[in-house]
């Protein structure tokens, strides 16, 4: 009986910590989604597009270039 009481009291002490951890994880998830959306919507630099175009041309020419 004493063991059950101590387990229940420990569980009650940990519940706010669990809820707090869930809220932190949720906030981190929201922030990560926001950052990902910003990165996905950034324009691709023209230099990088040039590199990709040249790679495509080399591929269609059989890798010669």
Phi and psi restraints in degrees (range 20) as a CNS / XPLOR table:
assign (resid 1 and name C) (resid 2 and name N)
       (resid 2 and name CA) (resid 2 and name C) 1.0 -64.0 20.0 2
assign (resid 2 and name N) (resid 2 and name CA)
       (resid 2 and name C) (resid 3 and name N) 1.0 -39.6 20.0 2
assign (resid 2 and name C) (resid 3 and name N)
       (resid 3 and name CA) (resid 3 and name C) 1.0 -60.7 20.0 2
assign (resid 3 and name N) (resid 3 and name CA)
       (resid 3 and name C) (resid 4 and name N) 1.0 -41.0 20.0 2
assign (resid 3 and name C) (resid 4 and name N)
       (resid 4 and name CA) (resid 4 and name C) 1.0 -64.9 20.0 2
assign (resid 4 and name N) (resid 4 and name CA)
       (resid 4 and name C) (resid 5 and name N) 1.0 -40.1 20.0 2
assign (resid 4 and name C) (resid 5 and name N)
       (resid 5 and name CA) (resid 5 and name C) 1.0 -64.0 20.0 2
assign (resid 5 and name N) (resid 5 and name CA)
       (resid 5 and name C) (resid 6 and name N) 1.0 -44.5 20.0 2
assign (resid 5 and name C) (resid 6 and name N)
       (resid 6 and name CA) (resid 6 and name C) 1.0 -67.6 20.0 2
assign (resid 6 and name N) (resid 6 and name CA)
       (resid 6 and name C) (resid 7 and name N) 1.0 -35.8 20.0 2
assign (resid 6 and name C) (resid 7 and name N)
       (resid 7 and name CA) (resid 7 and name C) 1.0 -64.3 20.0 2
assign (resid 7 and name N) (resid 7 and name CA)
       (resid 7 and name C) (resid 8 and name N) 1.0 -43.7 20.0 2
assign (resid 7 and name C) (resid 8 and name N)
       (resid 8 and name CA) (resid 8 and name C) 1.0 -63.7 20.0 2
assign (resid 8 and name N) (resid 8 and name CA)
       (resid 8 and name C) (resid 9 and name N) 1.0 -40.4 20.0 2
assign (resid 8 and name C) (resid 9 and name N)
       (resid 9 and name CA) (resid 9 and name C) 1.0 -68.9 20.0 2
assign (resid 9 and name N) (resid 9 and name CA)
       (resid 9 and name C) (resid 10 and name N) 1.0 -37.5 20.0 2
assign (resid 9 and name C) (resid 10 and name N)
       (resid 10 and name CA) (resid 10 and name C) 1.0 -65.9 20.0 2
assign (resid 10 and name N) (resid 10 and name CA)
       (resid 10 and name C) (resid 11 and name N) 1.0 -40.4 20.0 2
assign (resid 10 and name C) (resid 11 and name N)
       (resid 11 and name CA) (resid 11 and name C) 1.0 -62.8 20.0 2
assign (resid 11 and name N) (resid 11 and name CA)
       (resid 11 and name C) (resid 12 and name N) 1.0 -41.3 20.0 2
assign (resid 11 and name C) (resid 12 and name N)
       (resid 12 and name CA) (resid 12 and name C) 1.0 -65.0 20.0 2
assign (resid 12 and name N) (resid 12 and name CA)
       (resid 12 and name C) (resid 13 and name N) 1.0 -36.2 20.0 2
assign (resid 12 and name C) (resid 13 and name N)
       (resid 13 and name CA) (resid 13 and name C) 1.0 -68.3 20.0 2
assign (resid 13 and name N) (resid 13 and name CA)
       (resid 13 and name C) (resid 14 and name N) 1.0 -34.4 20.0 2
assign (resid 13 and name C) (resid 14 and name N)
       (resid 14 and name CA) (resid 14 and name C) 1.0 -80.5 20.0 2
assign (resid 14 and name N) (resid 14 and name CA)
       (resid 14 and name C) (resid 15 and name N) 1.0 -23.3 20.0 2
assign (resid 14 and name C) (resid 15 and name N)
       (resid 15 and name CA) (resid 15 and name C) 1.0 -58.2 20.0 2
assign (resid 15 and name N) (resid 15 and name CA)
       (resid 15 and name C) (resid 16 and name N) 1.0 -44.3 20.0 2
assign (resid 15 and name C) (resid 16 and name N)
       (resid 16 and name CA) (resid 16 and name C) 1.0 -61.4 20.0 2
assign (resid 16 and name N) (resid 16 and name CA)
       (resid 16 and name C) (resid 17 and name N) 1.0 -36.1 20.0 2
assign (resid 16 and name C) (resid 17 and name N)
       (resid 17 and name CA) (resid 17 and name C) 1.0 -64.6 20.0 2
assign (resid 17 and name N) (resid 17 and name CA)
       (resid 17 and name C) (resid 18 and name N) 1.0 -39.1 20.0 2
assign (resid 17 and name C) (resid 18 and name N)
       (resid 18 and name CA) (resid 18 and name C) 1.0 -66.0 20.0 2
assign (resid 18 and name N) (resid 18 and name CA)
       (resid 18 and name C) (resid 19 and name N) 1.0 -44.8 20.0 2
assign (resid 18 and name C) (resid 19 and name N)
       (resid 19 and name CA) (resid 19 and name C) 1.0 -64.1 20.0 2
assign (resid 19 and name N) (resid 19 and name CA)
       (resid 19 and name C) (resid 20 and name N) 1.0 -41.1 20.0 2
assign (resid 19 and name C) (resid 20 and name N)
       (resid 20 and name CA) (resid 20 and name C) 1.0 -62.9 20.0 2
assign (resid 20 and name N) (resid 20 and name CA)
       (resid 20 and name C) (resid 21 and name N) 1.0 -42.0 20.0 2
assign (resid 20 and name C) (resid 21 and name N)
       (resid 21 and name CA) (resid 21 and name C) 1.0 -64.1 20.0 2
assign (resid 21 and name N) (resid 21 and name CA)
       (resid 21 and name C) (resid 22 and name N) 1.0 -40.8 20.0 2
assign (resid 21 and name C) (resid 22 and name N)
       (resid 22 and name CA) (resid 22 and name C) 1.0 -62.2 20.0 2
assign (resid 22 and name N) (resid 22 and name CA)
       (resid 22 and name C) (resid 23 and name N) 1.0 -42.5 20.0 2
assign (resid 22 and name C) (resid 23 and name N)
       (resid 23 and name CA) (resid 23 and name C) 1.0 -64.5 20.0 2
assign (resid 23 and name N) (resid 23 and name CA)
       (resid 23 and name C) (resid 24 and name N) 1.0 -39.9 20.0 2
assign (resid 23 and name C) (resid 24 and name N)
       (resid 24 and name CA) (resid 24 and name C) 1.0 -63.4 20.0 2
assign (resid 24 and name N) (resid 24 and name CA)
       (resid 24 and name C) (resid 25 and name N) 1.0 -45.6 20.0 2
assign (resid 24 and name C) (resid 25 and name N)
       (resid 25 and name CA) (resid 25 and name C) 1.0 -61.1 20.0 2
assign (resid 25 and name N) (resid 25 and name CA)
       (resid 25 and name C) (resid 26 and name N) 1.0 -40.7 20.0 2
assign (resid 25 and name C) (resid 26 and name N)
       (resid 26 and name CA) (resid 26 and name C) 1.0 -64.0 20.0 2
assign (resid 26 and name N) (resid 26 and name CA)
       (resid 26 and name C) (resid 27 and name N) 1.0 -43.2 20.0 2
assign (resid 26 and name C) (resid 27 and name N)
       (resid 27 and name CA) (resid 27 and name C) 1.0 -64.4 20.0 2
assign (resid 27 and name N) (resid 27 and name CA)
       (resid 27 and name C) (resid 28 and name N) 1.0 -40.2 20.0 2
assign (resid 27 and name C) (resid 28 and name N)
       (resid 28 and name CA) (resid 28 and name C) 1.0 -63.5 20.0 2
assign (resid 28 and name N) (resid 28 and name CA)
       (resid 28 and name C) (resid 29 and name N) 1.0 -42.9 20.0 2
assign (resid 28 and name C) (resid 29 and name N)
       (resid 29 and name CA) (resid 29 and name C) 1.0 -61.1 20.0 2
assign (resid 29 and name N) (resid 29 and name CA)
       (resid 29 and name C) (resid 30 and name N) 1.0 -42.6 20.0 2
assign (resid 29 and name C) (resid 30 and name N)
       (resid 30 and name CA) (resid 30 and name C) 1.0 -62.7 20.0 2
assign (resid 30 and name N) (resid 30 and name CA)
       (resid 30 and name C) (resid 31 and name N) 1.0 -44.6 20.0 2
assign (resid 30 and name C) (resid 31 and name N)
       (resid 31 and name CA) (resid 31 and name C) 1.0 -64.7 20.0 2
assign (resid 31 and name N) (resid 31 and name CA)
       (resid 31 and name C) (resid 32 and name N) 1.0 -42.7 20.0 2
assign (resid 31 and name C) (resid 32 and name N)
       (resid 32 and name CA) (resid 32 and name C) 1.0 -63.0 20.0 2
assign (resid 32 and name N) (resid 32 and name CA)
       (resid 32 and name C) (resid 33 and name N) 1.0 -42.0 20.0 2
assign (resid 32 and name C) (resid 33 and name N)
       (resid 33 and name CA) (resid 33 and name C) 1.0 -62.5 20.0 2
assign (resid 33 and name N) (resid 33 and name CA)
       (resid 33 and name C) (resid 34 and name N) 1.0 -41.0 20.0 2
assign (resid 33 and name C) (resid 34 and name N)
       (resid 34 and name CA) (resid 34 and name C) 1.0 -63.1 20.0 2
assign (resid 34 and name N) (resid 34 and name CA)
       (resid 34 and name C) (resid 35 and name N) 1.0 -45.7 20.0 2
assign (resid 34 and name C) (resid 35 and name N)
       (resid 35 and name CA) (resid 35 and name C) 1.0 -63.3 20.0 2
assign (resid 35 and name N) (resid 35 and name CA)
       (resid 35 and name C) (resid 36 and name N) 1.0 -42.1 20.0 2
assign (resid 35 and name C) (resid 36 and name N)
       (resid 36 and name CA) (resid 36 and name C) 1.0 -61.7 20.0 2
assign (resid 36 and name N) (resid 36 and name CA)
       (resid 36 and name C) (resid 37 and name N) 1.0 -45.2 20.0 2
assign (resid 36 and name C) (resid 37 and name N)
       (resid 37 and name CA) (resid 37 and name C) 1.0 -59.8 20.0 2
assign (resid 37 and name N) (resid 37 and name CA)
       (resid 37 and name C) (resid 38 and name N) 1.0 -40.7 20.0 2
assign (resid 37 and name C) (resid 38 and name N)
       (resid 38 and name CA) (resid 38 and name C) 1.0 -62.5 20.0 2
assign (resid 38 and name N) (resid 38 and name CA)
       (resid 38 and name C) (resid 39 and name N) 1.0 -44.0 20.0 2
assign (resid 38 and name C) (resid 39 and name N)
       (resid 39 and name CA) (resid 39 and name C) 1.0 -67.0 20.0 2
assign (resid 39 and name N) (resid 39 and name CA)
       (resid 39 and name C) (resid 40 and name N) 1.0 -42.7 20.0 2
assign (resid 39 and name C) (resid 40 and name N)
       (resid 40 and name CA) (resid 40 and name C) 1.0 -62.0 20.0 2
assign (resid 40 and name N) (resid 40 and name CA)
       (resid 40 and name C) (resid 41 and name N) 1.0 -34.3 20.0 2
assign (resid 40 and name C) (resid 41 and name N)
       (resid 41 and name CA) (resid 41 and name C) 1.0 -88.1 20.0 2
assign (resid 41 and name N) (resid 41 and name CA)
       (resid 41 and name C) (resid 42 and name N) 1.0 -0.8 20.0 2
assign (resid 41 and name C) (resid 42 and name N)
       (resid 42 and name CA) (resid 42 and name C) 1.0 -71.2 20.0 2
assign (resid 42 and name N) (resid 42 and name CA)
       (resid 42 and name C) (resid 43 and name N) 1.0 144.9 20.0 2
assign (resid 42 and name C) (resid 43 and name N)
       (resid 43 and name CA) (resid 43 and name C) 1.0 -70.5 20.0 2
assign (resid 43 and name N) (resid 43 and name CA)
       (resid 43 and name C) (resid 44 and name N) 1.0 151.4 20.0 2
assign (resid 43 and name C) (resid 44 and name N)
       (resid 44 and name CA) (resid 44 and name C) 1.0 -82.2 20.0 2
assign (resid 44 and name N) (resid 44 and name CA)
       (resid 44 and name C) (resid 45 and name N) 1.0 130.4 20.0 2
assign (resid 44 and name C) (resid 45 and name N)
       (resid 45 and name CA) (resid 45 and name C) 1.0 -60.0 20.0 2
assign (resid 45 and name N) (resid 45 and name CA)
       (resid 45 and name C) (resid 46 and name N) 1.0 142.5 20.0 2
assign (resid 45 and name C) (resid 46 and name N)
       (resid 46 and name CA) (resid 46 and name C) 1.0 -60.1 20.0 2
assign (resid 46 and name N) (resid 46 and name CA)
       (resid 46 and name C) (resid 47 and name N) 1.0 -38.1 20.0 2
assign (resid 46 and name C) (resid 47 and name N)
       (resid 47 and name CA) (resid 47 and name C) 1.0 -58.7 20.0 2
assign (resid 47 and name N) (resid 47 and name CA)
       (resid 47 and name C) (resid 48 and name N) 1.0 -42.2 20.0 2
assign (resid 47 and name C) (resid 48 and name N)
       (resid 48 and name CA) (resid 48 and name C) 1.0 -66.8 20.0 2
assign (resid 48 and name N) (resid 48 and name CA)
       (resid 48 and name C) (resid 49 and name N) 1.0 -40.5 20.0 2
assign (resid 48 and name C) (resid 49 and name N)
       (resid 49 and name CA) (resid 49 and name C) 1.0 -61.9 20.0 2
assign (resid 49 and name N) (resid 49 and name CA)
       (resid 49 and name C) (resid 50 and name N) 1.0 -38.0 20.0 2
assign (resid 49 and name C) (resid 50 and name N)
       (resid 50 and name CA) (resid 50 and name C) 1.0 -61.9 20.0 2
assign (resid 50 and name N) (resid 50 and name CA)
       (resid 50 and name C) (resid 51 and name N) 1.0 -42.9 20.0 2
assign (resid 50 and name C) (resid 51 and name N)
       (resid 51 and name CA) (resid 51 and name C) 1.0 -60.8 20.0 2
assign (resid 51 and name N) (resid 51 and name CA)
       (resid 51 and name C) (resid 52 and name N) 1.0 -44.3 20.0 2
assign (resid 51 and name C) (resid 52 and name N)
       (resid 52 and name CA) (resid 52 and name C) 1.0 -64.1 20.0 2
assign (resid 52 and name N) (resid 52 and name CA)
       (resid 52 and name C) (resid 53 and name N) 1.0 -39.6 20.0 2
assign (resid 52 and name C) (resid 53 and name N)
       (resid 53 and name CA) (resid 53 and name C) 1.0 -62.9 20.0 2
assign (resid 53 and name N) (resid 53 and name CA)
       (resid 53 and name C) (resid 54 and name N) 1.0 -44.5 20.0 2
assign (resid 53 and name C) (resid 54 and name N)
       (resid 54 and name CA) (resid 54 and name C) 1.0 -63.9 20.0 2
assign (resid 54 and name N) (resid 54 and name CA)
       (resid 54 and name C) (resid 55 and name N) 1.0 -38.5 20.0 2
assign (resid 54 and name C) (resid 55 and name N)
       (resid 55 and name CA) (resid 55 and name C) 1.0 -64.6 20.0 2
assign (resid 55 and name N) (resid 55 and name CA)
       (resid 55 and name C) (resid 56 and name N) 1.0 -41.9 20.0 2
assign (resid 55 and name C) (resid 56 and name N)
       (resid 56 and name CA) (resid 56 and name C) 1.0 -63.1 20.0 2
assign (resid 56 and name N) (resid 56 and name CA)
       (resid 56 and name C) (resid 57 and name N) 1.0 -41.1 20.0 2
assign (resid 56 and name C) (resid 57 and name N)
       (resid 57 and name CA) (resid 57 and name C) 1.0 -64.3 20.0 2
assign (resid 57 and name N) (resid 57 and name CA)
       (resid 57 and name C) (resid 58 and name N) 1.0 -42.4 20.0 2
assign (resid 57 and name C) (resid 58 and name N)
       (resid 58 and name CA) (resid 58 and name C) 1.0 -63.0 20.0 2
assign (resid 58 and name N) (resid 58 and name CA)
       (resid 58 and name C) (resid 59 and name N) 1.0 -37.7 20.0 2
assign (resid 58 and name C) (resid 59 and name N)
       (resid 59 and name CA) (resid 59 and name C) 1.0 -65.3 20.0 2
assign (resid 59 and name N) (resid 59 and name CA)
       (resid 59 and name C) (resid 60 and name N) 1.0 -44.3 20.0 2
assign (resid 59 and name C) (resid 60 and name N)
       (resid 60 and name CA) (resid 60 and name C) 1.0 -71.6 20.0 2
assign (resid 60 and name N) (resid 60 and name CA)
       (resid 60 and name C) (resid 61 and name N) 1.0 -21.9 20.0 2
assign (resid 60 and name C) (resid 61 and name N)
       (resid 61 and name CA) (resid 61 and name C) 1.0 -93.2 20.0 2
assign (resid 61 and name N) (resid 61 and name CA)
       (resid 61 and name C) (resid 62 and name N) 1.0 10.1 20.0 2
assign (resid 61 and name C) (resid 62 and name N)
       (resid 62 and name CA) (resid 62 and name C) 1.0 82.1 20.0 2
assign (resid 62 and name N) (resid 62 and name CA)
       (resid 62 and name C) (resid 63 and name N) 1.0 22.4 20.0 2
assign (resid 62 and name C) (resid 63 and name N)
       (resid 63 and name CA) (resid 63 and name C) 1.0 84.0 20.0 2
assign (resid 63 and name N) (resid 63 and name CA)
       (resid 63 and name C) (resid 64 and name N) 1.0 5.8 20.0 2
assign (resid 63 and name C) (resid 64 and name N)
       (resid 64 and name CA) (resid 64 and name C) 1.0 -90.7 20.0 2
assign (resid 64 and name N) (resid 64 and name CA)
       (resid 64 and name C) (resid 65 and name N) 1.0 144.0 20.0 2
